[in-house]
Amino acid sequence: PGDEVMAYLPRFGEDGGNGYAQFVCVPQEFVALKPKRLSFAEAAAVPLVALTAYEAVVMKARFDKGDSAFVAGASGGVGTMAVQMLRHLGAAPVLATAGGEKSTAYLRERLGLKNEHIVRYGGLSVEEVAAKVQAANGGNRVKVAVDLVGRDMKRVCLRVVDYWGHVCSIASDPNNPIPQIFTTQPEGLFWKSCSFHAVFLRTPVRGGGRAYFGQFQRNLAQIRDWLESGALQPPMTAEIGPLNAQNVGRAHLMLEEGHTQGKLVLSVE
């Protein structure tokens, strides 16, 4: 029957490249053995979000054990993996935002964050959220700030990052540029001599070609080992049902209405 695997399915062109299929063909560098302790549904939810988090946390954010970190958007799939990787690699404390009680409970109960390290941002300005993040870190800025939301949360990250720190963002914000990013203002990186890292997982695949595929293979192998050892847990998954047009539409409606936490999975025969 072959090996049980999990895979990242990048887009090689403008169309296709997703998992809405019973069978797929993908270069071997994007495939890893499925961790035995994970179900197929759990494993299917891992590669995209875990590889994105790995690029941000491991490849881009240079930090030492004991350095503080902040994750904006921690209760999503990428955030779930980023928080766990930061904690596994020794970042402390790891701070995160939550929009409501549901997200707060998720961060506390599933990811193990303390209440005092969870910042509720509802109804607050950028300046107020940034102040709460620093207060949760003993009044100090953070070494690493991970932006998984964009817009105002990117501005929060730029404010709370410390001198010589790192901001990693997966949000391009094409309609909301931040012209002050290189100024000497509080949200300017130049003022704090810190670094900004853009994270867009599939661009090396589309623009760089096969010479870049090996890095994905190495990253996915490390992620698989962490999952197998229990150092990482997969994102929370909700199984929608078998792959068909009705369930695809239902899943997209749930995503559009924001009624999801973690990843949605469709099963195939």
Secondary structure by P-SEA (a helix, b strand, c coil): ccccbbbbbbbcccccccccccbbbbcccccccccccccaaaaaaccaaaaaaaaaccccccccccbbbbbcccccaaaaaaaaaaaaacccccccccccaaaaaaaacccccccccccccccccaaaaaaaaaaaaccccccbbbbcccaaaaaaaaaaccccbbbbbccccccccccccccccccccccccbbbbbbbcccccccccccaaaaaaaaaaaaaaaaaaccccccbbbbcccccaaaaaaaaaaaaacccccbbbbbcc
